[in-house]
């Protein structure tokens, strides 16, 4: 890994709307920043602008809550229409309490509220869903832009307070780096070291993106280095037989 890393928010990105050419907007942002793709470059992109461009915004007035959604809405003190969207995007509910529903998302992520959000959506009375296939979205953007792409989202963590950026879509780099068999500083063989490389990239980009009104949804990273073949964000998910907590 390089000993230096630079991060640059792409300037001048407009508010993204359904059907926008997101790759074109990002390419223009890179040009404004004077950035051309080089080996070791990665573009981290906030999930929200990917979802917006892909038309994943849903008008709540179009949602009819089921009986199950209405019951869970009472328990969690949430809008039953939002709860219906959460259930429709999920395999199962893991935990629930007032104002929070932890689910196993249809993509396999264990996350709050199925990643459904109403902040920074830009349309009153709408909720934004995750992309249908974030790895495919990342692959399409990477092909257009000519550099690896990590699509990021903010996740809470079971054992720590606060949210942090993680990768939900990856193309052009290894989301997961298996270091087992390599030597440590003293020549001892690593036996359990597997690194969430794409999550580390997402967390670093999150320092620039922010969580509120910063309006910096795309961050270019330069100075990374890897030799392992690419693998998607799906590789980051712990399989059921390895999960000691669900």
N, C-alpha and C positions, 0 to 999 in steps of 0.2 A: 504494500500500500504506500502511496505517495506520502511524504512528510508534510505536504501543504495542500490545502483545499480552498477553493474560492467559490462563493455562492453569490449569484446575481439575480435579483428579481427582474423579470421581463417588464419593461416600462410600457405604459400607454395601452394596456389591454382594455378593450371596451367591455361593457356588461354583455355577457354571452346570452344569446337567446336561442330558442329551439330552432334547429336547422342550420345554425351558423356553421361556417367552415372553420372549425376549431383549429385544425392544423395550419390553415392559412393565417389565422390570427396570431398563433404562436410563432410561426415563421417570421411574420412581420415584427413581432416583439423582439425576437432574437436579432433581426437586422437593425432595429433601432438601438439595441444595446451593443452593436458591433461584434456580435458573436457568430462565428461559423463553426459547424461541428468539427471537433477534433477527437482523436482517441482519448478515452478517459472521461469524456463529457457525458452527462446525464441530464435529462430534463424531468423535474418533479412537477406534477400537475395536480392541483386540488380536485378531488372528486366532483365537487359541485359544478365546476364549469364543464366537465365531461358530461355529467348527467343533464345539465341544461341544454347543451348542444344536441344531445341524443333525445331530447323531448321527454325526459323522465319526470317532468313536473305534472302533478295531478291536482285538479280543482277539487277541493273538499266537498263542494256542493254536489259533485257527481258521484260521491261515495255513499252507499247504503250500508250502515253497520249491521252485522249479523248479531244474533242473540249472544254468541260467545264474546263478540267485541263489546257489546253493551255491558255485559257482566264484568269484563276485565276493566272497562273504562270506569265503572263505579269503584272498583278496588284501587285503581291507580290514579283516579282523579284526572283523567286525560279525556280529550275529545274522542268520542266513540268512533268518529270517522277516521281519525288518525290511528286509533287502535286497530280498526279494520284493515288499514293499509299495512300496519306492522304485522298482523297475523297473515295477511296474504303474501308477504315477502319472506315468511319464516317457516322453518320446519317444525319448530316447537318453542314453547316458552320455557326458559330455564328458571328464571326468578322474576318476581314482580313485587313492587311496593309503590306507595304514592309517588307519582311523577316519573317512574322508571319501570321499563320492561326490558329485561335481558332475554334475548332470544338466540337460538341458533338460526342464522340467516340461511336462505335457500342456497347460498354460495358456500356455506360451511363456516362462516365467521360467527363467533360468539360475541355479541355486541349489544349495545343499548339501542332499543327502539328500532331495530332492523336498519340502522343508519338513516332513517327517515328524519328529515330536518325541515324546519320552517324559517330558520334564520338565514339571512342573505340570499333568499330565494328570488326576491324582486317582484313577485306577484302576490298580492294580498289574497288570502284564502286558498293558497296552494301549498302543497308539500312536495318535497323532492326526494325521489327514490334513488338508490344506487344504480349504476349502469347495469344492464342486463348481464353483460359478460365483461368485467373490467380488464381481464387479461387480453381479450380480443380487442377491446378499445385501445389498450396500450400498444398492442402490435400494429394496429392500423395507424396510429399517430406516429409511432417510431418509423414505420415505412415511409411515411410522407416527409418527416422531418430529418431523417438521416442520422439519428442518434438514439440511444436507449431512452426509454421512458418509464417512469414510476408514477402511477396514479396513487395519490395519498388520501387518507381520511384520518380523522381524530378518534382515537379509541381510549376508553378508560381501561384500567388494569386491575385485576382481581386483588392484588396485594398492595397496591400503592394508590395514593390519591392523585388526582389530576389526570388530564388527558395528554396524549402524545401522538405524534404523527406515525402512522403505519402504512405499509404498502398493501393496497387491495388489487392492483393491477400492475404487471411488470412485463416488459419486453426488451430484449437486447442485452440483458445481463442476468447473472444468477441471483434470483431472489434469496436463495438459501445457499450458503457456502459450507460444505462439509470439510472440515480441517482435520478430521481424524486420520491418523497415520503420519501426519507431518510432525517435525520436531519442534519442541519449545526452545526457549533461549538456551537451555542447558543440554539440549540433545535428547530429552525424554520425549517419547512418542505420545502425541495427543490422542486420547481415547474417547472423549465425549464432546469435543468442541465442534459445535455446529453453529454458524453465525447467521443471523437474520440480516443479511447484507442489505436487502432492499428496505427493510424496516429502519435500519440505521440511516440510510439515505433519506427516507421520508421524515425521520425525526430531525435530521439536520436541516432539511428544507423548511420544516415547520417553524424554526426559529426566525426565518425571514418572512414566511407567509403570515404568521400570526393567526389569531382566532376570532378577531372582531371586524373592525372596519378598515383594516389595512389595505384591502384591495390589491393584494399581491398573490394571485392564485397560481403563478408559475415561476419556478426558480430553477435557474441553470446552475449546475455544479460542474466544476472543472478540477481535475487533479486526482480523480479516482483511478484505480488500477485493479484489474482482476484477470485471472487466466482460466477460470472454470467456465464450462459451457453455460449458455443461458438456461434458466428454468423459470416458470411462471410463479406468480404470487400464490397460486394454489398449493405450491410446494411448502409454503409456510404453515399450513394448517396441520395441527396435530391430529393424527388419526385416532379413532375411538379407543383402540386397544392400548394406546400410549397415554390416554387422558386419565389421570388419577383423581380428578376433581368434579367430573360430571356423572 
